[in-house]
Amino acid sequence: MWNEKQLSLIEPTQNVKTCAFTGHRNLDADFSKSALKKQVEKMIKKGVDTFLCGMAVGFDMLAAETVLALKKKYPNVKLIACIPCYGQERFFSEEDKKRYAVLVQNADEKTVLAERYYKGCMQKRDIYMADRADTMLAYCKRETGGAAFTVRYFQRKYPNKEIVFL
């Protein structure tokens, strides 16, 4: 699905300002939180100052926690919670509901795209983030699902923008 160039870690350019996160809810055993932190910090040093996060369980929440942790070192960095609908967290585990609440509370901005859940609202959120991003940080290991949809959309609509794969 991804060509060899896309699979390598691409260095964001100096004028990049906004990064959208996309990734799977279920992370493989080889997923590395430290690699995520190193890549987010590398992007900040290259000029990214705003991170768009879809706030789903799994990769999204880890990415948001990473940005919030790095804000201590880089206070100008912003986390924008891009919430597909009110009640997104209602089917999360109790632990993830608590994490979600902390993340939303600490996000610099919150954007809620729909009053209630409807089929397609998650894709609308993904498109919203992709359309506002200069680059994308993706944890995408499968050819199906929301992360794969978002990566393909971003590649088709913005072929000259960079995607960094973890």
TACOR-V239550 format. One record per run of one state. SS is the DSSP state (h for helix, s for strand, l for the rest). FROM is the first residue (numbers start at 0). LEN is the number of residues. Records with the same first field share a line. If there is no record, write none. Layout:
# TACOR-V239550
SS: FROM-LEN, FROM-LEN
This chain:
# TACOR-V239550
l: 0-3, 7-10, 23-9, 45-4, 53-5, 70-7, 83-4, 91-2, 106-2, 112-8, 132-2, 139-6, 157-4, 165-1
h: 3-4, 32-13, 58-12, 87-4, 93-13, 120-12, 145-12
s: 17-6, 49-4, 77-6, 108-4, 134-5, 161-4
